[in-house]
């Protein structure tokens, strides 16, 4: 009985890990859909306290877009991550 319980726990944990890894990878995806979503999140930032964060995130997004156009996907992902950090999402 104990072996069955342990096997069920291991199986449940193993099936949950790919979903968590997928969420982490989605955050750094450098494509048009992710860019549009991130830009709309940045545009939705309001309030005087958020202006500095919004400005920094916007700068990172511009660099991400430039990197994507230049086909430098690693740089693009880095700038997308930096934009998310600027927004307080990571």
N, C-alpha and C positions, 0 to 999 in steps of 0.2 A: 504494500500500500504506500509506504514511504517513497519507494522508487518511482511509482506512478505519479505521485504528487511532485516530486523533484523534476521528473521529466516534463510534466505539464508546465512548471514554472520556467524551466529552461527554454521550452518551445515558445512560450508566451514572450519571454524577453527577447529571444532571437527574432521573432516576427515584428517586434516593436522597433528594433534598431534601424531597419531600413527606412522606416517612416521618419524617424528623427534625423537620420542622415540626409534624407531628401529635403527636409525643411531647411537644414543648414546650407545645403547646396543651392537652394532656391534663392537664398539671400544674396548670393554673389553672381547670379546669372546675368550675363551681359547680352541682352537681346532687346528688340524694340518694345515688346510687351512689358518687360521689367523696367525699362527706361521710362515708359509712359506712366506706369504705376508709381514709380518713385517720384517722378516729376509732379504728379497730381498730389502725392503726399506732401511734397515740399510746398507746393502752391497752397495747400490747405492749412499751412502753419500760420497762425494769426497771433496777434498780441505783441506788445513792445518787448516783452521778455524773450520772445522767440525770434526776433529779427536777426540777432547775431547768428543763431543756429541756422536759420533759414538762409542767410547770406553764405555761410560756409558750405552748407549742403548744396546750394546752387552752384557754387564754384566747383565743387567736386563733381557734380553732375555734368557740367560743361567739359571738364577734363575727361570724364568717362565717355561722353559722346564723341569727343575728338579722338580718343583712343580707339573707340569702336570703328570709326570711319577709317582710321589708319590700320585697321585689322590687328591691333595690339590688344588681344583679349585679356591677357594677364594684367596689363595696366588698367584696362577698363574695369575688371573685377575689383581691383584694388581701390579705384576711385569710387566705385559703387559702395564698397564696404565703408570707405571713409565718409561718404555721404550719409549712410545709415547711422554711423557712429555720431556724426554731427547732429543728427536728428534725435539721438538718444534711443535708437532702436536696437542697438547691440550692446 
